[in-house]
Amino acid sequence: MSALTDPIADFLTRLRNATRAQKTQLALPFSTIKSDMARVLKDEGYIADYSVEGEGAEKKITVKTKIVSQSSAITGLQRVSRPGLRRYVGADEIPRVRGGQGIAILSTPRGVLSGREAKRQNVGGELLAYVY
């Protein structure tokens, strides 16, 4: 198994591919940040559910995609901050995604939060991704 240089981009790519292929669920290797991003997506209503299974190196995250009127609830995923170019924003600089139709996912000192929740808590951080 090869080491990934950007596990967040891998998570987003696998999720994008699964939603475009109309898959009901996907399994991917566990990491804390992926689990936190899945929690934010579930809280915001973009995925139906997620679960963490296994122990140690065998840990996996299973994500159940959400299908709304025969299409996925997720129409687009975009990685913003990446290993070659980190992007940080303050609490007052958090962008609106698609005019408020999407969400921004941020890594803040209070954990991984959606843009709306980060604004509510008045914290900024690293802008990880846009979901719409």
C-alpha positions as CSV (number, residue, x, y, z in Angstrom):
1,M,0.0,0.0,0.0
2,S,1.4,3.4,-1.0
3,A,1.5,6.4,1.3
4,L,-0.8,9.2,0.3
5,T,0.5,12.8,0.3
6,D,-3.0,14.3,0.5
7,P,-5.6,12.1,2.3
8,I,-8.2,14.8,2.2
9,A,-8.1,15.0,-1.6
10,D,-8.3,11.2,-1.7
11,F,-11.4,11.3,0.5
12,L,-13.1,13.9,-1.7
13,T,-12.2,12.1,-4.9
14,R,-13.5,8.8,-3.7
15,L,-16.7,10.5,-2.5
16,R,-17.1,12.4,-5.8
17,N,-16.6,9.2,-7.8
18,A,-19.1,7.3,-5.6
19,T,-21.8,9.9,-6.0
20,R,-21.3,10.2,-9.7
21,A,-21.6,6.4,-10.1
22,Q,-24.8,6.4,-7.9
23,K,-23.2,4.1,-5.3
24,T,-25.1,3.8,-2.1
25,Q,-22.0,3.5,0.1
26,L,-18.2,3.5,0.0
27,A,-15.4,2.4,2.3
28,L,-12.1,4.1,2.7
29,P,-9.1,4.0,5.1
30,F,-9.6,5.7,8.4
31,S,-8.1,8.9,9.5
32,T,-9.3,11.3,12.2
33,I,-9.7,14.2,9.7
34,K,-11.7,12.1,7.3
35,S,-14.0,11.0,10.1
36,D,-14.5,14.6,11.2
37,M,-15.2,15.7,7.6
38,A,-17.8,12.9,7.3
39,R,-19.4,14.1,10.5
40,V,-19.7,17.6,9.1
41,L,-21.2,16.3,5.8
42,K,-23.7,14.2,7.8
43,D,-24.7,17.2,10.1
44,E,-25.2,19.4,7.0
45,G,-27.3,16.7,5.2
46,Y,-24.9,15.9,2.3
47,I,-24.5,12.2,3.3
48,A,-27.0,9.8,4.9
49,D,-24.7,8.3,7.5
50,Y,-21.1,7.2,8.2
51,S,-19.6,4.7,10.6
52,V,-16.1,3.7,11.7
53,E,-15.4,0.0,11.8
54,G,-12.4,-2.2,12.6
55,E,-9.4,-1.9,14.9
56,G,-5.9,-0.5,14.4
57,A,-4.6,-0.6,10.9
58,E,-7.8,-2.3,9.7
59,K,-10.0,0.7,10.6
60,K,-12.3,1.8,7.8
61,I,-14.8,4.5,7.4
62,T,-18.0,3.5,5.6
63,V,-20.0,6.4,4.1
64,K,-23.6,6.0,3.0
65,T,-24.4,8.5,0.3
66,K,-27.7,10.4,0.2
67,I,-29.8,10.1,-2.9
68,V,-32.4,12.8,-3.5
69,S,-34.9,12.5,-6.4
70,Q,-32.7,10.0,-8.2
71,S,-29.5,12.1,-8.0
72,S,-26.9,12.6,-5.3
73,A,-27.3,15.3,-2.6
74,I,-23.7,16.3,-3.5
75,T,-23.3,17.9,-6.9
76,G,-19.7,19.1,-6.4
77,L,-16.7,18.8,-4.2
78,Q,-13.6,21.1,-4.4
79,R,-10.4,20.9,-2.4
80,V,-9.2,24.4,-1.5
81,S,-6.2,24.3,0.8
82,R,-3.7,21.7,-0.4
83,P,-0.2,20.7,0.6
84,G,1.5,23.0,-1.9
85,L,-0.7,26.0,-1.1
86,R,-2.3,26.3,2.2
87,R,-5.3,28.7,2.5
88,Y,-6.3,30.2,5.9
89,V,-9.2,32.5,6.6
90,G,-10.3,34.5,9.6
91,A,-13.8,34.3,11.0
92,D,-15.0,37.3,9.0
93,E,-13.4,36.0,5.8
94,I,-15.2,32.7,5.5
95,P,-16.6,32.5,2.0
96,R,-20.2,31.8,1.0
97,V,-20.3,28.8,-1.3
98,R,-22.6,29.0,-4.3
99,G,-24.5,31.9,-2.8
100,G,-25.2,30.0,0.4
101,Q,-26.3,26.8,-1.4
102,G,-23.1,25.0,-0.4
103,I,-20.8,24.8,2.6
104,A,-17.1,25.4,3.3
105,I,-15.3,22.9,5.6
106,L,-12.7,24.4,7.9
107,S,-10.1,22.9,10.2
108,T,-10.2,25.2,13.2
109,P,-8.8,25.2,16.8
110,R,-12.2,23.9,17.8
111,G,-12.1,21.0,15.4
112,V,-13.4,20.5,11.9
113,L,-16.4,22.7,11.4
114,S,-18.7,23.9,8.6
115,G,-18.4,27.5,7.5
116,R,-21.7,28.4,9.1
117,E,-20.7,26.9,12.5
118,A,-17.2,28.5,12.4
119,K,-18.9,31.9,11.8
120,R,-21.3,31.2,14.7
121,Q,-18.4,30.3,17.0
122,N,-16.3,33.3,15.6
123,V,-13.3,31.1,14.7
124,G,-11.2,30.9,11.5
125,G,-8.8,28.3,10.3
126,E,-7.6,26.3,7.3
127,L,-10.2,26.2,4.5
128,L,-10.2,22.5,3.5
129,A,-13.0,22.1,0.9
130,Y,-16.2,23.4,-0.6
131,V,-19.2,21.1,-0.9
132,Y,-22.3,21.9,-2.9
